[in-house]
């Protein structure tokens, strides 16, 4: 069966900060540096496409 619309390849990720253990939802194709809202630790670094995730991913939202 043919799909009407293709599924997006980008996802939201729930990550946990390695420094303060804060859980935060981020985009896997972030175009800016993403920092923890509590301790200001960098969680993701932009790479032109998919971001380099520097925190531990605990859940993926599709």
MARMARFI-559274 format. One line per 2 residues: number of its first residue (from 1); for each residue x, y, z of N, C-alpha, C. Coordinates in Angstrom, 3 decimals. Layout:
MARMARFI-559274
NUM> X,Y,Z,X,Y,Z,X,Y,Z  ...
END
This chain:
MARMARFI-559274
1> 0.848,-1.184,0.000,0.000,0.000,0.000,0.892,1.246,0.000  0.533,2.209,-0.795,1.323,3.418,-0.953,0.953,4.453,0.126
3> 1.976,5.131,0.652,1.739,6.183,1.646,1.351,7.472,0.928  0.431,8.208,1.516,0.008,9.487,0.948,1.038,10.583,1.193
5> 1.605,10.585,2.388,2.616,11.577,2.716,3.784,10.865,3.395  5.011,11.176,3.011,6.152,10.519,3.637,6.308,10.945,5.092
7> 6.812,10.026,5.904,7.043,10.339,7.314,8.284,11.216,7.432  8.286,12.177,8.349,9.464,13.022,8.524,10.630,12.224,9.113
9> 11.844,12.594,8.735,13.034,11.912,9.229,13.561,12.549,10.506  13.053,13.721,10.850,13.481,14.401,12.063,12.621,13.960,13.251
11> 13.212,14.040,14.443,12.526,13.578,15.648,12.840,14.497,16.821  11.983,14.429,17.816,12.256,15.078,19.085,12.837,14.035,20.021
13> 13.798,14.433,20.843,14.467,13.519,21.754,14.330,14.009,23.180  14.079,13.094,24.102,14.110,13.428,25.521,15.482,13.024,26.015
15> 16.243,13.989,26.508,17.613,13.742,26.951,17.750,14.100,28.427  18.787,13.555,29.042,19.081,13.874,30.436,20.474,14.506,30.483
17> 20.583,15.623,31.160,21.841,16.351,31.289,22.809,15.526,32.145  24.047,15.420,31.681,25.044,14.633,32.411,25.537,15.341,33.669
19> 25.350,16.647,33.730,25.848,17.424,34.868,24.834,17.507,36.009  23.584,17.877,35.704,22.595,18.109,36.767,21.427,17.128,36.748
21> 21.395,16.211,35.770,20.356,15.175,35.624,18.973,15.737,35.277  18.924,16.941,34.743,17.666,17.536,34.281,17.230,16.864,32.989
23> 15.936,16.524,32.861,15.390,15.948,31.636,14.807,17.067,30.789  15.108,17.022,29.484,14.689,18.088,28.585,14.408,17.503,27.203
25> 13.444,18.072,26.484,13.116,17.638,25.132,13.800,18.574,24.146  14.548,17.983,23.184,15.261,18.771,22.179,14.967,18.194,20.792
27> 15.298,18.943,19.751,15.101,18.542,18.362,16.397,17.929,17.845  16.316,16.816,17.121,17.547,16.154,16.689,18.238,16.856,15.518
29> 17.562,17.803,14.875,18.182,18.585,13.797,18.260,20.055,14.213  18.763,20.281,15.406,18.856,21.632,15.952,19.812,22.486,15.115
31> 19.449,23.739,14.875,20.287,24.640,14.087,21.047,25.631,14.977  20.853,25.542,16.286,21.582,26.379,17.238,22.103,25.493,18.368
33> 23.019,26.012,19.154,23.521,25.272,20.314,22.394,25.178,21.341  22.101,23.962,21.792,21.040,23.736,22.770,21.694,23.523,24.127
35> 21.266,24.311,25.113,21.848,24.218,26.452,20.802,23.805,27.465  21.262,23.210,28.548,20.388,22.803,29.638,19.769,24.052,30.268
37> 18.487,23.974,30.567,17.789,25.116,31.150,18.149,25.347,32.606  18.727,24.348,33.271,19.057,24.456,34.691,20.516,24.893,34.899
39> 21.460,24.153,34.293,22.881,24.404,34.581,23.659,24.996,33.406  23.011,25.193,32.257,23.630,25.808,31.075,24.672,24.917,30.386
41> 24.659,23.606,30.653,25.547,22.656,29.984,25.062,22.458,28.544  25.979,22.332,27.584,25.587,22.145,26.183,25.074,20.718,25.970
43> 23.869,20.609,25.411,23.241,19.311,25.160,23.346,18.887,23.705  23.338,19.841,22.775,23.413,19.529,21.349,24.165,20.633,20.611
45> 24.944,20.205,19.619,25.738,21.123,18.813,25.316,20.982,17.350  25.009,22.098,16.665,24.578,22.004,15.270,25.704,21.524,14.361
47> 25.341,20.717,13.341,26.326,20.176,12.398,25.898,20.365,10.951  24.932,21.221,10.674,24.488,21.450,9.304,23.336,20.559,8.883
49> 23.112,19.483,9.571,22.006,18.557,9.328,21.538,18.079,10.691  21.862,16.837,10.998,21.558,16.328,12.331,22.546,16.917,13.327
51> 22.048,17.287,14.494,22.893,17.863,15.531,23.683,16.770,16.239  24.840,17.124,16.768,25.622,16.195,17.583,25.048,16.257,19.003
53> 24.438,15.166,19.450,23.810,15.107,20.761,24.876,14.750,21.784  25.062,15.615,22.788,26.092,15.415,23.800,25.524,14.877,25.114
55> 24.213,14.728,25.191,23.563,14.224,26.391,23.047,12.811,26.119  22.657,12.110,27.161,22.140,10.755,27.028,20.669,10.816,26.597
57> 20.342,10.140,25.496,18.969,10.083,24.984,18.227,9.000,25.749  17.071,9.373,26.346,16.289,8.383,27.094,14.982,8.019,26.398
59> 14.531,8.843,25.442,13.297,8.527,24.715,13.285,9.284,23.392  12.692,8.668,22.370,12.556,9.281,21.055,11.077,9.432,20.732
61> 10.689,10.637,20.310,9.309,10.911,19.916,9.257,11.023,18.406  8.400,10.231,17.755,8.314,10.254,16.285,7.139,11.049,15.818
END
